[in-house]
Amino acid sequence: MGRVRFYVATSLDGFIADHDGGVDWMAPYDARLYGYDAFVDEIGALVMGRRTYEIIRAVGEWPYAGKRVHVVSSHALEHPPHGVVQASNGIAGALTSAREKTVEDIWIVGGATTMQSALDENLVDVVAIFLVPVLLGAGLSLFNELKRLQTLSFDGIEAYPDGVVKLRYFTARYRASGGYQT
């Protein structure tokens, strides 16, 4: 069974979007330089919230062709791209549906509410956070109000010449499943 993974970029001060919800501040940083293509190749399905889905749709061409995408939403999706389905039964239901369609890893794609819900419900195995050397001062926090303390096991760090740093952790859930040995 595949792992449930976070793979997210944040400003150095912990924001995933600026005060207007924009991510233009990330434009100078090309995700492909940090292993994005290899990561996506390991993913069989994605789970995302409705706002993230709408933002991605507004940008242009759908970037996840060939992947099953479960959008957590209580409202029907209008003309979704091929492979995109609505998950009206919350984050746990979306992950259950995703697991039925793939044995590969599942990516929890932002936003903050969807990611926090997955953590709060103990559904995440691996957390990879890319710290981008930008200070926004305000915006949408990566983790705003988690419902419980969560201790992660450090798995590694990678530093890139442009100042981006990747931190990788395993959750207690993953350790308990035997997926991680110390």
Helices and strands as residue ranges (DSSP letters): E 4-11, E 15-17, G 24-26, G 31-34, H 36-41, E 43-49, H 50-59, E 68-72, E 84-87, H 90-101, E 105-109, H 112-120, E 126-132, E 140-141, E 153-159, E 165-170, H 172-176
